[in-house]
């Protein structure tokens, strides 16, 4: 009986919250000016391994030549391809650590083992990133590389949000 009552209460709260949220969103979302967002689907610019070109703002800010843009795209695709299995494994390990940590009787040995494995995956990822940065430094001049590193640091400060 308590489970049914709690389920009904939670469903009611979720429904009320959704209705309240929908009622507050009476203003339409502002449109992006034509041409400012790149292609319609937005998947071709600087995001993930499928990126066709450097982000338009990155190309402008770094003042990339066409050959530099092409090389950066290739390097980015290679980096994502090499680092994806490591990131996936890291996510799986983090999930396992979370599952073990919230059990009624967590196995401390298993937690220690998982944290050790997570540390190794972070080290592998850092090594891949270091190699990627060295590759970038062969394509970009000192000023461009410095600007790129500042852009990267700014993104990390803001939790990956641009703008």
Secondary structure, DSSP 8 states (H G I E B T S, - for coil): -HHHHHHHHHHHHHHHHHHHHHHH--S------TTSS-STT--SBSSSTT--B--HHHHHHHT--HHHHHHHHHHHHHHHHHHHHHHHHHHHHHHHHHHHHTSTT--HHHHHHHHHHHHHHHHHHHHHHHHHHHHHHHHS-HHHHHHHHHHHHHHHHTTT---
